Amino acid sequence: MKLKKILTKLEKEVDKKLDLNKSFKDNNLDSLDLMSIISEVENEFNITLKEKDLKKIKNFITLEKYI
């Protein structure tokens, strides 16, 4: 799964295990981390995430459903 690959890469960058069910905030991810996630997802899946949709994506589970 491509999203799992992105998650694994992010875990290495932030040096901690991330909980897919927790919000990005509860995983202690800052805005730069979120921008990195968005960029990786857009590049990997060749999509553009709309700003209005980004507001609805609160964790990795909702991100996966969106994709």
C-alpha positions in Angstrom: 0.0 0.0 0.0 1.4 3.4 -1.0 0.0 5.2 2.0 1.7 2.8 4.3 5.0 3.6 2.6 4.4 7.3 3.2 3.6 6.6 6.8 6.7 4.6 7.4 8.9 7.3 5.8 7.2 9.9 8.0 7.7 7.8 11.2 11.4 7.8 10.4 11.5 11.5 9.8 9.7 12.4 13.1 11.4 9.5 14.9 8.3 8.1 16.6 5.5 5.6 16.0 2.3 7.1 14.7 -1.2 6.0 15.6 -3.4 5.8 12.5 -6.5 6.4 14.6 -5.3 9.5 16.4 -5.6 12.9 14.9 -2.6 14.5 13.3 -2.5 16.9 16.3 -2.6 14.0 18.8 0.3 12.4 17.0 2.2 15.6 17.7 2.6 16.5 14.0 3.1 20.1 13.2 2.0 22.1 10.1 5.3 21.3 8.4 4.8 17.6 8.9 1.3 17.9 7.5 2.5 19.7 4.5 5.0 16.9 4.0 2.3 14.3 4.2 0.1 16.2 1.7 3.0 16.7 -0.7 3.9 13.0 -0.5 0.3 11.8 -1.0 -0.2 14.2 -4.0 3.0 13.0 -5.6 2.6 9.3 -4.9 -1.1 9.2 -6.1 -0.8 11.8 -8.8 -3.7 13.8 -7.2 -4.3 17.3 -5.9 -6.0 17.6 -2.5 -8.5 20.4 -2.5 -8.3 22.9 0.4 -11.9 22.3 1.4 -11.3 18.6 1.6 -8.1 19.0 3.6 -10.1 20.5 6.4 -12.1 17.3 6.7 -9.0 15.1 6.9 -8.1 14.8 10.5 -6.1 11.5 10.7 -4.5 8.8 8.5 -7.8 6.8 8.4 -9.8 9.7 6.9 -6.9 10.4 4.5 -6.9 6.9 3.3 -10.7 7.0 2.7 -10.3 10.2 0.8 -7.7 8.7 -1.5 
